[in-house]
Amino acid sequence: MQNRFLLGVSVGESFAEYSFLSGSEPISQKRVYLSRENLKQSLQQFVSQHADKKLEHVFVSLRLPKKLLSFQLSGAVAHVTTEGFEHWLSLSGNTTFPLTNKDLLFAVRERTLADGTVEIPVETADLEAIAAKLQMMDCKKVCLHFLHSSTQPENVLKAQQVLNEKGLEVFIPEKTDNPDEVSRWNKNALNATVSSVFSERKAEILSALEGVAKENIHFIDSQGQLFQEEPSRQIGSLFSASTSLGLALANKKKADVLYLGLENFWLISGDQWETKWNSSWGSVEMPHLRVQELGIQPTLGISLNDFHRFDFSKQQEGWEPGPMLLGRGQKLTLLDLWSENTKLTKLHGLEDRFSAQGIQRFKNALLALSKVSQSRNTDINHVTKELQSLAFQRLAMEAALHRRKEKMFVTGPLVSVFANAFKKDPHSIIDTNEFSESQAVALCGWTALQENA
């Protein structure tokens, strides 16, 4: 990799990271808070700072917010299934964030047997009738879920052709050896749901990289493999960053990876693979490196438990509007406990975002909560230290319980803040590279490119 210039781009729900590499070593890195900075402009500006260096390849991890997996935010998608299976989505899906509405569920009379025999061919007239209804409803996307279509795709390919000719964007499950129809259908449904938003985000990135040949811009899927146009691999981007971290770091360090990111705390096993994702929408076919999202997370809420003692809630408040220390948040979060810690206040991407008014509001809210608690000592400094200690203990305990290897490599932007949780663990290796995510994406992408050459 000598004298090759690579760019790693990792886009999360609220933050984006960029790493410009010469060989395997970063020469420039940046993090942006996407609620305050534009993705396209910030990436364009970052690349322009290195205009004197020829950028050969760009590798991108593009994770979309999971809340966008609801049709109410991403747009409704029609679902056409084999007759008798039209309600499969409501039986296995998420009722809080459904993938479509009931008016867009259709069934056609067709049947392919498990051995691949087409018992009932699909009728063009039935498909044209559905297309006419979708045109009246102004629905442009449709998923086709036909039983045993992976064994014999004759009916589903015919339906795809008919609906394509009617101007509809058609999604069919990827052909794999997986016999579980539900996990294949769920993956197809999620890919269809995110397709528009993914395309918009992707277009921003491509526009910012207009000086780079399009064939040299690669997106990473859940297996750490590269893709550019395949819509069947878009939902896999949810695991692209964690898999990249595992492939780039875990095997090299011969340890599990604990990634302490601004958005998530992940424990990643570099040599153990999962075939499915047990999502809120049901089982999804998704080969990816085993990753455990810990119970302790950076934006967990702080509240009183049933015993009126201070505790962390199970819900992440996220970065929109974010912790109170940024000035916009209205709820107490775990990171607010370190609002005056210089290691956090100097963190790239956040260093100029702290609000004195927001920090004071956090202190006032914590004081008010302490007065109605059962805590013996309601001094703010005491309560803060107690909660910090609780966070350290839970983080260390969870990491110890879930890791599969004796050694653990601890990295990420918040490693300096939470390093004390592991100072007594002789098997933990503390890293100081806070931009490890975007750097791992570049290294993982380059390895995949070399393997496919």
Secondary structure, DSSP 8 states (H G I E B T S, - for coil): -TT-EEEEEEE-SSEEEEEEEETTEEEEEEEEETTTS-HHHHHHHHHHTTTTS-EEEEEEEE---GGGGSHHHH---EEEEETT-TTHHHHHS-SSS-SS-GGGEEEE--EE-TTS-EEE---HHHHHHHHHHHHHTT--EEEEE-TTTTT--HHHHHHHHHHHHTT-EEE-----S---HHHHHHHHHHHHHHHHHHHHHHHHHHHHTTTS-GGGEEEE-TTS-EESS-GGGSGGGGGHHHHHHIIIIIHHHTSEEEEE-SS-EEEEEEEEEEEEEEETTEEEEEEEEEEEE-S--TTEEEEE-TTS-EEEEEEE--SSS--GGGSS--S-BGGGGGTT-HHHHTSTTTTTT--HHHHHHHHHHHHHHHHTS--S---HHHHHHHHHHHHHHHHHHHHHHH--SS-EEEESTTHHHHGGGGTT-TTEEE---TTHHHHHHHHHHHHHHHHH-
